Amino acid sequence: MSPGPAILFRMVRASNIAKGTLVQGDCLDVMRTLEPASIDLIYVDPPFFTGKEQRGRDAVSFNDSWPGGLRDYLGWLVPRIEAMRALLKPSGSIYVHLDWHAVHYVKVEMDRIFGYNHFLNEIVWLYGLGGSSARYWPRKHDTILWYARERGQHFFEAARVPATSQRMKGRTKKAPDYWDIPALNNMARERLGYPTQKPEALLERIVTSSAPDDGLVADFFCGAGTTLAVAARTNRRWFGCDESAEAVEITRNRLKALG
Ligand SMILES: C[S@@+](CC[C@H](N)C(=O)[O-])C[C@H]1O[C@@H](n2cnc3c(N)ncnc32)[C@H](O)[C@@H]1O
């Protein structure tokens, strides 16, 4: 019998209340151990159905190839998203980060899981970096689907960005649903060598707008721990897991460094 997911790191605050917990394991097993309706915000950046092995600077990798094609991928992802829904508080919400490979199919599944009316936004992340093709328009964005557990009850404090029109010059406006935030380049100080690591600026917008102060933020495919580091830095509690030992090790060191 499997020993079950192992808690690898717990950050504790002065009052002895857990500020954060990091677990290694398949997120489906890990989620079965958690209390239903207890999480304020879930962000996940699962494998995208790229058909590739993802490799980083230090050969840390995860497999994103699906011999059975899209049916295989959705058969794997959908039960995990269903389990995430059950963990959200009535005021909670979930961001699922994908790209053109599978996002349209996942949108249909999420409409079924959450209800079409609980869909809030399709956020387009314009990341800038990457190559281009002579045969089609350069692919320069990812898509992040945002759903509420209960639309209307969900927590939201819109982020503000500098206004660009002449009329609003010098003022701010609510951030729209397309976010121009540079991806991490090879020289970025934040970079930890983990493939597909996302920038903290992207997660900061999500975490600070969609989780209350001291709220619980979870990332069940945490990779290098970007979501958890941002949650810790912005005074939210966090829960993270990843099935890769290397990812968990990188995340543990990143969180330890935050103190
Ligand atoms: C795209 S990466 C996440 C990157 C992360 N957002 C960051 O900023 O570093 C996806 C992660 O999902 C993990 N993963 C894949 N299948 C998993 C599963 N069943 N349970 C938990 N983690 C899984 C991989 O090990 C990988 O670290």
The ligand as an ORCA input file, in Angstrom:
! r2SCAN-3c Opt
* xyz 0 1
  C       3.837     23.970    -15.681
  S       4.618     23.307    -14.261
  C       4.212     24.482    -12.980
  C       5.159     25.677    -12.972
  C       4.852     26.655    -11.844
  N       3.629     27.391    -12.075
  C       6.007     27.638    -11.629
  O       5.826     28.869    -11.696
  O       7.127     27.171    -11.411
  C       3.567     21.939    -13.938
  C       3.950     21.104    -12.742
  O       2.943     20.100    -12.541
  C       3.593     18.993    -11.914
  N       2.685     17.842    -12.009
  C       2.375     17.109    -13.109
  N       1.472     16.152    -12.793
  C       1.188     16.303    -11.466
  C       0.306     15.651    -10.553
  N      -0.468     14.635    -10.942
  N       0.266     16.087     -9.263
  C       1.052     17.104     -8.863
  N       1.917     17.756     -9.675
  C       1.968     17.370    -10.962
  C       4.913     18.880    -12.665
  O       5.866     18.163    -11.897
  C       5.275     20.361    -12.847
  O       6.124     20.802    -11.809
*
